[in-house]
Amino acid sequence: MAGMSPMFRRGGRRTENPGSSSTKGPGERLVTLIRKPGCHLCDDAQVVIEKVCGDLGVPWEQKDITQDEELHREYWEQIPVVLVDGAQHTFWRVDEERLRRALTK
């Protein structure tokens, strides 16, 4: 897995058509951080998510991969994983500007 681009998407869940999110306002978007306890990359990702979502008024949530067998099976090698409106946005590192663009497009 090393060296793979954050754009790599391994199956992942999609809950809606990715093109449909462009008509949503900031309050209608949802960012999900999939993380595990004690993960420094997860802590770094949370800082970026809190900043971007706070600036834009976008709600966000976090899910503990150790408490959800399906999330664990799907994302264990990629955490932290960030979903935007249920679709995988990135993993390992969160780029502030890329997340901001995804939420304002």
N, CA, C and O atoms as CSV, one atom per row, in Angstrom:
chain,resi,resn,atom,element,x,y,z
A,1,MET,N,N,0.804,-1.205,0.000
A,1,MET,CA,C,0.000,0.000,0.000
A,1,MET,C,C,0.847,1.268,0.000
A,1,MET,O,O,0.391,2.320,-0.450
A,2,ALA,N,N,2.070,1.175,0.500
A,2,ALA,CA,C,2.903,2.358,0.595
A,2,ALA,C,C,3.088,2.993,-0.776
A,2,ALA,O,O,3.268,2.300,-1.777
A,3,GLY,N,N,3.041,4.314,-0.805
A,3,GLY,CA,C,3.244,5.043,-2.035
A,3,GLY,C,C,1.997,5.248,-2.870
A,3,GLY,O,O,2.041,5.935,-3.891
A,4,MET,N,N,0.888,4.665,-2.455
A,4,MET,CA,C,-0.339,4.853,-3.230
A,4,MET,C,C,-0.929,6.229,-2.967
A,4,MET,O,O,-0.855,6.757,-1.858
A,5,SER,N,N,-1.494,6.774,-3.972
A,5,SER,CA,C,-2.102,8.087,-3.881
A,5,SER,C,C,-3.348,8.058,-3.020
A,5,SER,O,O,-4.066,7.058,-3.022
A,6,PRO,N,N,-3.636,9.151,-2.264
A,6,PRO,CA,C,-4.884,9.226,-1.508
A,6,PRO,C,C,-6.109,9.175,-2.405
A,6,PRO,O,O,-7.229,9.030,-1.917
A,7,MET,N,N,-5.910,9.292,-3.702
A,7,MET,CA,C,-7.042,9.215,-4.614
A,7,MET,C,C,-7.470,7.763,-4.811
A,7,MET,O,O,-8.575,7.502,-5.288
A,8,PHE,N,N,-6.583,6.796,-4.437
A,8,PHE,CA,C,-6.889,5.378,-4.576
A,8,PHE,C,C,-8.145,5.055,-3.789
A,8,PHE,O,O,-8.299,5.471,-2.641
A,9,ARG,N,N,-9.022,4.324,-4.407
A,9,ARG,CA,C,-10.270,3.978,-3.742
A,9,ARG,C,C,-10.459,2.493,-3.837
A,9,ARG,O,O,-10.559,1.949,-4.937
A,10,ARG,N,N,-10.510,1.822,-2.701
A,10,ARG,CA,C,-10.621,0.378,-2.665
A,10,ARG,C,C,-12.044,-0.026,-2.329
A,10,ARG,O,O,-12.383,-0.185,-1.156
A,11,GLY,N,N,-12.861,-0.191,-3.324
A,11,GLY,CA,C,-14.238,-0.611,-3.074
A,11,GLY,C,C,-15.022,0.484,-2.396
A,11,GLY,O,O,-15.769,1.210,-3.052
A,12,GLY,N,N,-14.866,0.615,-1.105
A,12,GLY,CA,C,-15.502,1.675,-0.334
A,12,GLY,C,C,-17.000,1.750,-0.498
A,12,GLY,O,O,-17.567,1.174,-1.426
A,13,ARG,N,N,-17.632,2.459,0.406
A,13,ARG,CA,C,-19.082,2.622,0.349
A,13,ARG,C,C,-19.434,3.904,-0.362
A,13,ARG,O,O,-18.750,4.918,-0.219
A,14,ARG,N,N,-20.469,3.856,-1.102
A,14,ARG,CA,C,-21.031,5.052,-1.724
A,14,ARG,C,C,-22.494,5.047,-1.406
A,14,ARG,O,O,-23.205,4.088,-1.705
A,15,THR,N,N,-22.949,6.122,-0.797
A,15,THR,CA,C,-24.352,6.146,-0.405
A,15,THR,C,C,-25.192,6.980,-1.354
A,15,THR,O,O,-26.419,6.989,-1.261
A,16,GLU,N,N,-24.538,7.675,-2.258
A,16,GLU,CA,C,-25.300,8.482,-3.205
A,16,GLU,C,C,-24.461,8.754,-4.434
A,16,GLU,O,O,-23.261,8.479,-4.450
A,17,ASN,N,N,-25.073,9.279,-5.434
A,17,ASN,CA,C,-24.385,9.652,-6.663
A,17,ASN,C,C,-23.405,10.777,-6.336
A,17,ASN,O,O,-23.821,11.802,-5.795
A,18,PRO,N,N,-22.112,10.618,-6.647
A,18,PRO,CA,C,-21.140,11.647,-6.271
A,18,PRO,C,C,-21.419,13.005,-6.896
A,18,PRO,O,O,-21.035,14.022,-6.317
A,19,GLY,N,N,-22.062,13.066,-8.036
A,19,GLY,CA,C,-22.365,14.341,-8.668
A,19,GLY,C,C,-23.503,15.080,-7.991
A,19,GLY,O,O,-23.663,16.284,-8.194
A,20,SER,N,N,-24.293,14.386,-7.191
A,20,SER,CA,C,-25.462,15.018,-6.576
A,20,SER,C,C,-25.096,15.947,-5.431
A,20,SER,O,O,-25.897,16.806,-5.062
A,21,SER,N,N,-23.897,15.796,-4.853
A,21,SER,CA,C,-23.524,16.617,-3.705
A,21,SER,C,C,-23.303,18.077,-4.077
A,21,SER,O,O,-23.323,18.938,-3.198
A,22,SER,N,N,-23.092,18.378,-5.354
A,22,SER,CA,C,-22.805,19.747,-5.749
A,22,SER,C,C,-24.001,20.670,-5.538
A,22,SER,O,O,-23.833,21.890,-5.532
A,23,THR,N,N,-25.193,20.126,-5.366
A,23,THR,CA,C,-26.361,20.960,-5.144
A,23,THR,C,C,-26.647,21.160,-3.659
A,23,THR,O,O,-27.592,21.863,-3.301
A,24,LYS,N,N,-25.856,20.560,-2.809
A,24,LYS,CA,C,-26.072,20.658,-1.371
A,24,LYS,C,C,-25.400,21.898,-0.797
A,24,LYS,O,O,-24.317,22.296,-1.226
A,25,GLY,N,N,-26.071,22.499,0.188
A,25,GLY,CA,C,-25.471,23.588,0.934
A,25,GLY,C,C,-24.581,23.024,2.023
A,25,GLY,O,O,-24.647,21.827,2.303
A,26,PRO,N,N,-23.736,23.860,2.656
A,26,PRO,CA,C,-22.802,23.370,3.668
A,26,PRO,C,C,-23.461,22.587,4.801
A,26,PRO,O,O,-22.910,21.582,5.252
A,27,GLY,N,N,-24.614,23.021,5.262
A,27,GLY,CA,C,-25.289,22.338,6.360
A,27,GLY,C,C,-25.875,21.002,5.977
A,27,GLY,O,O,-26.251,20.211,6.842
A,28,GLU,N,N,-25.956,20.743,4.678
A,28,GLU,CA,C,-26.507,19.478,4.188
A,28,GLU,C,C,-25.415,18.449,3.884
A,28,GLU,O,O,-25.720,17.302,3.559
A,29,ARG,N,N,-24.169,18.847,3.985
A,29,ARG,CA,C,-23.035,17.953,3.746
A,29,ARG,C,C,-22.723,17.222,5.044
A,29,ARG,O,O,-23.184,17.630,6.110
A,30,LEU,N,N,-21.958,16.167,4.968
A,30,LEU,CA,C,-21.501,15.470,6.166
A,30,LEU,C,C,-20.116,14.891,5.910
A,30,LEU,O,O,-19.893,14.169,4.938
A,31,VAL,N,N,-19.204,15.222,6.793
A,31,VAL,CA,C,-17.859,14.664,6.747
A,31,VAL,C,C,-17.765,13.627,7.865
A,31,VAL,O,O,-18.157,13.888,9.002
A,32,THR,N,N,-17.246,12.462,7.531
A,32,THR,CA,C,-17.070,11.389,8.514
A,32,THR,C,C,-15.592,11.037,8.589
A,32,THR,O,O,-14.951,10.764,7.575
A,33,LEU,N,N,-15.066,11.047,9.803
A,33,LEU,CA,C,-13.695,10.628,10.054
A,33,LEU,C,C,-13.743,9.228,10.659
A,33,LEU,O,O,-14.306,9.027,11.735
A,34,ILE,N,N,-13.152,8.269,9.963
A,34,ILE,CA,C,-13.051,6.911,10.478
A,34,ILE,C,C,-11.660,6.776,11.066
A,34,ILE,O,O,-10.658,6.947,10.372
A,35,ARG,N,N,-11.609,6.465,12.362
A,35,ARG,CA,C,-10.349,6.511,13.095
A,35,ARG,C,C,-10.255,5.395,14.107
A,35,ARG,O,O,-11.187,4.605,14.263
A,36,LYS,N,N,-9.129,5.327,14.796
A,36,LYS,CA,C,-8.983,4.405,15.916
A,36,LYS,C,C,-8.288,5.140,17.057
A,36,LYS,O,O,-7.574,6.114,16.822
A,37,PRO,N,N,-8.489,4.686,18.275
A,37,PRO,CA,C,-7.835,5.320,19.424
A,37,PRO,C,C,-6.316,5.203,19.332
A,37,PRO,O,O,-5.785,4.182,18.896
A,38,GLY,N,N,-5.626,6.261,19.749
A,38,GLY,CA,C,-4.176,6.255,19.794
A,38,GLY,C,C,-3.480,6.445,18.458
A,38,GLY,O,O,-2.272,6.233,18.357
A,39,CYS,N,N,-4.207,6.835,17.447
A,39,CYS,CA,C,-3.656,7.003,16.095
A,39,CYS,C,C,-3.281,8.471,15.888
A,39,CYS,O,O,-4.156,9.335,15.842
A,40,HIS,N,N,-1.979,8.754,15.763
A,40,HIS,CA,C,-1.557,10.154,15.608
A,40,HIS,C,C,-1.994,10.735,14.265
A,40,HIS,O,O,-2.290,11.927,14.186
A,41,LEU,N,N,-2.041,9.925,13.208
A,41,LEU,CA,C,-2.537,10.432,11.925
A,41,LEU,C,C,-4.018,10.789,12.021
A,41,LEU,O,O,-4.482,11.737,11.389
A,42,CYS,N,N,-4.748,10.020,12.818
A,42,CYS,CA,C,-6.173,10.308,13.031
A,42,CYS,C,C,-6.343,11.636,13.760
A,42,CYS,O,O,-7.229,12.425,13.432
A,43,ASP,N,N,-5.489,11.877,14.749
A,43,ASP,CA,C,-5.532,13.153,15.469
A,43,ASP,C,C,-5.231,14.310,14.523
A,43,ASP,O,O,-5.893,15.346,14.573
A,44,ASP,N,N,-4.229,14.132,13.660
A,44,ASP,CA,C,-3.890,15.170,12.680
A,44,ASP,C,C,-5.063,15.425,11.731
A,44,ASP,O,O,-5.381,16.574,11.425
A,45,ALA,N,N,-5.699,14.354,11.271
A,45,ALA,CA,C,-6.844,14.481,10.365
A,45,ALA,C,C,-7.982,15.229,11.046
A,45,ALA,O,O,-8.644,16.061,10.426
A,46,GLN,N,N,-8.208,14.930,12.319
A,46,GLN,CA,C,-9.297,15.583,13.046
A,46,GLN,C,C,-9.077,17.086,13.145
A,46,GLN,O,O,-10.031,17.855,13.035
A,47,VAL,N,N,-7.850,17.510,13.348
A,47,VAL,CA,C,-7.546,18.948,13.424
A,47,VAL,C,C,-7.940,19.640,12.118
A,47,VAL,O,O,-8.559,20.704,12.138
A,48,VAL,N,N,-7.583,19.036,10.989
A,48,VAL,CA,C,-7.911,19.623,9.681
A,48,VAL,C,C,-9.428,19.633,9.471
A,48,VAL,O,O,-9.984,20.636,9.024
A,49,ILE,N,N,-10.088,18.538,9.788
A,49,ILE,CA,C,-11.541,18.443,9.606
A,49,ILE,C,C,-12.258,19.471,10.475
A,49,ILE,O,O,-13.164,20.157,10.002
A,50,GLU,N,N,-11.862,19.582,11.734
A,50,GLU,CA,C,-12.481,20.567,12.627
A,50,GLU,C,C,-12.336,21.978,12.065
A,50,GLU,O,O,-13.283,22.764,12.105
A,51,LYS,N,N,-11.167,22.298,11.549
A,51,LYS,CA,C,-10.928,23.642,11.012
A,51,LYS,C,C,-11.789,23.904,9.778
A,51,LYS,O,O,-12.511,24.899,9.719
A,52,VAL,N,N,-11.710,23.004,8.789
A,52,VAL,CA,C,-12.434,23.211,7.535
A,52,VAL,C,C,-13.941,23.193,7.772
A,52,VAL,O,O,-14.654,24.076,7.296
A,53,CYS,N,N,-14.419,22.212,8.490
A,53,CYS,CA,C,-15.863,22.115,8.742
A,53,CYS,C,C,-16.353,23.285,9.592
A,53,CYS,O,O,-17.457,23.787,9.379
A,54,GLY,N,N,-15.548,23.717,10.544
A,54,GLY,CA,C,-15.907,24.877,11.354
A,54,GLY,C,C,-15.987,26.141,10.512
A,54,GLY,O,O,-16.918,26.933,10.663
A,55,ASP,N,N,-15.026,26.331,9.634
A,55,ASP,CA,C,-15.018,27.502,8.752
A,55,ASP,C,C,-16.234,27.525,7.829
A,55,ASP,O,O,-16.804,28.585,7.569
A,56,LEU,N,N,-16.627,26.348,7.334
A,56,LEU,CA,C,-17.692,26.269,6.328
A,56,LEU,C,C,-19.070,25.970,6.905
A,56,LEU,O,O,-20.070,26.046,6.191
A,57,GLY,N,N,-19.132,25.635,8.179
A,57,GLY,CA,C,-20.418,25.289,8.784
A,57,GLY,C,C,-20.925,23.916,8.354
A,57,GLY,O,O,-22.131,23.685,8.264
A,58,VAL,N,N,-19.992,23.018,8.093
A,58,VAL,CA,C,-20.342,21.661,7.664
A,58,VAL,C,C,-20.294,20.730,8.878
A,58,VAL,O,O,-19.294,20.717,9.596
A,59,PRO,N,N,-21.341,19.960,9.117
A,59,PRO,CA,C,-21.301,19.010,10.233
A,59,PRO,C,C,-20.324,17.870,9.935
A,59,PRO,O,O,-20.096,17.503,8.783
A,60,TRP,N,N,-19.754,17.321,11.021
A,60,TRP,CA,C,-18.863,16.188,10.871
A,60,TRP,C,C,-19.049,15.243,12.036
A,60,TRP,O,O,-19.544,15.628,13.096
A,61,GLU,N,N,-18.646,14.005,11.828
A,61,GLU,CA,C,-18.754,12.973,12.856
A,61,GLU,C,C,-17.504,12.120,12.798
A,61,GLU,O,O,-16.752,12.158,11.824
A,62,GLN,N,N,-17.291,11.349,13.851
A,62,GLN,CA,C,-16.195,10.398,13.820
A,62,GLN,C,C,-16.712,9.027,14.217
A,62,GLN,O,O,-17.629,8.894,15.028
A,63,LYS,N,N,-16.097,8.011,13.623
A,63,LYS,CA,C,-16.463,6.635,13.922
A,63,LYS,C,C,-15.198,5.880,14.279
A,63,LYS,O,O,-14.162,6.026,13.630
A,64,ASP,N,N,-15.302,5.067,15.327
A,64,ASP,CA,C,-14.183,4.276,15.822
A,64,ASP,C,C,-14.159,2.938,15.086
A,64,ASP,O,O,-15.082,2.134,15.213
A,65,ILE,N,N,-13.109,2.712,14.327
A,65,ILE,CA,C,-12.988,1.505,13.516
A,65,ILE,C,C,-12.921,0.246,14.385
A,65,ILE,O,O,-13.235,-0.847,13.914
A,66,THR,N,N,-12.513,0.392,15.649
A,66,THR,CA,C,-12.421,-0.774,16.531
A,66,THR,C,C,-13.783,-1.181,17.078
A,66,THR,O,O,-13.916,-2.239,17.692
A,67,GLN,N,N,-14.789,-0.349,16.858
A,67,GLN,CA,C,-16.130,-0.635,17.368
A,67,GLN,C,C,-17.103,-1.060,16.271
A,67,GLN,O,O,-18.282,-1.280,16.548
A,68,ASP,N,N,-16.634,-1.179,15.045
A,68,ASP,CA,C,-17.511,-1.498,13.920
A,68,ASP,C,C,-16.800,-2.502,13.009
A,68,ASP,O,O,-15.849,-2.154,12.309
A,69,GLU,N,N,-17.271,-3.740,13.029
A,69,GLU,CA,C,-16.616,-4.809,12.270
A,69,GLU,C,C,-16.579,-4.524,10.767
A,69,GLU,O,O,-15.576,-4.806,10.111
A,70,GLU,N,N,-17.645,-3.977,10.225
A,70,GLU,CA,C,-17.683,-3.683,8.792
A,70,GLU,C,C,-16.668,-2.594,8.418
A,70,GLU,O,O,-15.943,-2.732,7.432
A,71,LEU,N,N,-16.619,-1.515,9.206
A,71,LEU,CA,C,-15.628,-0.464,8.951
A,71,LEU,C,C,-14.211,-1.021,9.081
A,71,LEU,O,O,-13.330,-0.704,8.282
A,72,HIS,N,N,-14.009,-1.847,10.090
A,72,HIS,CA,C,-12.692,-2.456,10.307
A,72,HIS,C,C,-12.279,-3.280,9.092
A,72,HIS,O,O,-11.154,-3.147,8.610
A,73,ARG,N,N,-13.154,-4.109,8.601
A,73,ARG,CA,C,-12.872,-4.959,7.450
A,73,ARG,C,C,-12.570,-4.111,6.200
A,73,ARG,O,O,-11.667,-4.433,5.428
A,74,GLU,N,N,-13.322,-3.048,6.017
A,74,GLU,CA,C,-13.207,-2.249,4.798
A,74,GLU,C,C,-12.034,-1.270,4.800
A,74,GLU,O,O,-11.409,-1.055,3.762
A,75,TYR,N,N,-11.731,-0.677,5.947
A,75,TYR,CA,C,-10.791,0.448,5.962
A,75,TYR,C,C,-9.546,0.258,6.828
A,75,TYR,O,O,-8.742,1.186,6.922
A,76,TRP,N,N,-9.349,-0.891,7.460
A,76,TRP,CA,C,-8.276,-1.053,8.436
A,76,TRP,C,C,-6.913,-0.598,7.903
A,76,TRP,O,O,-6.158,0.039,8.638
A,77,GLU,N,N,-6.586,-0.902,6.669
A,77,GLU,CA,C,-5.273,-0.559,6.123
A,77,GLU,C,C,-5.169,0.895,5.688
A,77,GLU,O,O,-4.097,1.328,5.266
A,78,GLN,N,N,-6.240,1.651,5.779
A,78,GLN,CA,C,-6.235,3.017,5.255
A,78,GLN,C,C,-6.429,4.100,6.311
A,78,GLN,O,O,-6.329,5.279,5.972
A,79,ILE,N,N,-6.696,3.771,7.556
A,79,ILE,CA,C,-7.065,4.803,8.507
A,79,ILE,C,C,-5.944,5.812,8.725
A,79,ILE,O,O,-4.767,5.456,8.655
A,80,PRO,N,N,-6.294,7.046,8.984
A,80,PRO,CA,C,-7.660,7.571,9.023
A,80,PRO,C,C,-8.248,7.673,7.611
A,80,PRO,O,O,-7.538,7.910,6.634
A,81,VAL,N,N,-9.535,7.489,7.543
A,81,VAL,CA,C,-10.275,7.608,6.290
A,81,VAL,C,C,-11.288,8.734,6.458
A,81,VAL,O,O,-11.938,8.850,7.497
A,82,VAL,N,N,-11.413,9.557,5.428
A,82,VAL,CA,C,-12.386,10.646,5.447
A,82,VAL,C,C,-13.415,10.387,4.355
A,82,VAL,O,O,-13.071,10.178,3.192
A,83,LEU,N,N,-14.683,10.407,4.753
A,83,LEU,CA,C,-15.792,10.294,3.816
A,83,LEU,C,C,-16.461,11.655,3.709
A,83,LEU,O,O,-16.592,12.368,4.704
A,84,VAL,N,N,-16.879,12.008,2.522
A,84,VAL,CA,C,-17.687,13.211,2.316
A,84,VAL,C,C,-19.007,12.731,1.738
A,84,VAL,O,O,-19.052,12.159,0.649
A,85,ASP,N,N,-20.066,12.968,2.470
A,85,ASP,CA,C,-21.398,12.520,2.069
A,85,ASP,C,C,-21.419,11.025,1.785
A,85,ASP,O,O,-22.086,10.579,0.851
A,86,GLY,N,N,-20.694,10.252,2.582
A,86,GLY,CA,C,-20.705,8.805,2.477
A,86,GLY,C,C,-19.747,8.210,1.475
A,86,GLY,O,O,-19.605,6.988,1.422
A,87,ALA,N,N,-19.078,9.032,0.670
A,87,ALA,CA,C,-18.131,8.543,-0.325
A,87,ALA,C,C,-16.706,8.823,0.154
A,87,ALA,O,O,-16.438,9.885,0.717
A,88,GLN,N,N,-15.800,7.884,-0.065
A,88,GLN,CA,C,-14.434,8.070,0.390
A,88,GLN,C,C,-13.788,9.259,-0.311
A,88,GLN,O,O,-13.748,9.333,-1.539
A,89,HIS,N,N,-13.289,10.178,0.495
A,89,HIS,CA,C,-12.616,11.377,-0.009
A,89,HIS,C,C,-11.100,11.168,-0.023
A,89,HIS,O,O,-10.435,11.464,-1.016
A,90,THR,N,N,-10.564,10.657,1.082
A,90,THR,CA,C,-9.120,10.468,1.193
A,90,THR,C,C,-8.821,9.509,2.330
A,90,THR,O,O,-9.717,9.091,3.064
A,91,PHE,N,N,-7.534,9.164,2.465
A,91,PHE,CA,C,-7.075,8.384,3.610
A,91,PHE,C,C,-5.635,8.749,3.921
A,91,PHE,O,O,-4.951,9.377,3.112
A,92,TRP,N,N,-5.189,8.354,5.086
A,92,TRP,CA,C,-3.864,8.620,5.654
A,92,TRP,C,C,-3.630,10.079,5.986
A,92,TRP,O,O,-3.426,10.406,7.155
A,93,ARG,N,N,-3.651,10.959,5.018
A,93,ARG,CA,C,-3.404,12.394,5.260
A,93,ARG,C,C,-4.540,13.203,4.651
A,93,ARG,O,O,-5.029,12.889,3.566
A,94,VAL,N,N,-4.954,14.247,5.362
A,94,VAL,CA,C,-6.042,15.092,4.871
A,94,VAL,C,C,-5.455,16.425,4.431
A,94,VAL,O,O,-4.828,17.130,5.222
A,95,ASP,N,N,-5.661,16.761,3.178
A,95,ASP,CA,C,-5.205,18.035,2.641
A,95,ASP,C,C,-6.320,19.057,2.842
A,95,ASP,O,O,-7.427,18.898,2.328
A,96,GLU,N,N,-6.007,20.106,3.598
A,96,GLU,CA,C,-7.013,21.112,3.950
A,96,GLU,C,C,-7.679,21.724,2.721
A,96,GLU,O,O,-8.905,21.808,2.657
A,97,GLU,N,N,-6.892,22.144,1.763
A,97,GLU,CA,C,-7.473,22.807,0.581
A,97,GLU,C,C,-8.299,21.849,-0.268
A,97,GLU,O,O,-9.331,22.239,-0.815
A,98,ARG,N,N,-7.860,20.613,-0.384
A,98,ARG,CA,C,-8.619,19.630,-1.162
A,98,ARG,C,C,-9.972,19.346,-0.502
A,98,ARG,O,O,-10.991,19.236,-1.185
A,99,LEU,N,N,-9.974,19.230,0.825
A,99,LEU,CA,C,-11.233,19.003,1.542
A,99,LEU,C,C,-12.138,20.220,1.396
A,99,LEU,O,O,-13.338,20.082,1.161
A,100,ARG,N,N,-11.570,21.395,1.534
A,100,ARG,CA,C,-12.351,22.629,1.381
A,100,ARG,C,C,-13.001,22.699,-0.015
A,100,ARG,O,O,-14.178,23.034,-0.146
A,101,ARG,N,N,-12.217,22.379,-1.043
A,101,ARG,CA,C,-12.768,22.383,-2.420
A,101,ARG,C,C,-13.906,21.372,-2.561
A,101,ARG,O,O,-14.936,21.663,-3.170
A,102,ALA,N,N,-13.710,20.196,-1.997
A,102,ALA,CA,C,-14.743,19.154,-2.114
A,102,ALA,C,C,-16.050,19.582,-1.447
A,102,ALA,O,O,-17.133,19.207,-1.895
A,103,LEU,N,N,-15.944,20.359,-0.390
A,103,LEU,CA,C,-17.134,20.780,0.350
A,103,LEU,C,C,-17.784,22.036,-0.228
A,103,LEU,O,O,-18.915,22.361,0.134
A,104,THR,N,N,-17.106,22.732,-1.101
A,104,THR,CA,C,-17.660,23.967,-1.651
A,104,THR,C,C,-17.976,23.869,-3.136
A,104,THR,O,O,-18.451,24.834,-3.734
A,105,LYS,N,N,-17.719,22.722,-3.732
A,105,LYS,CA,C,-17.998,22.584,-5.172
A,105,LYS,C,C,-19.484,22.486,-5.447
A,105,LYS,O,O,-19.892,22.366,-6.603
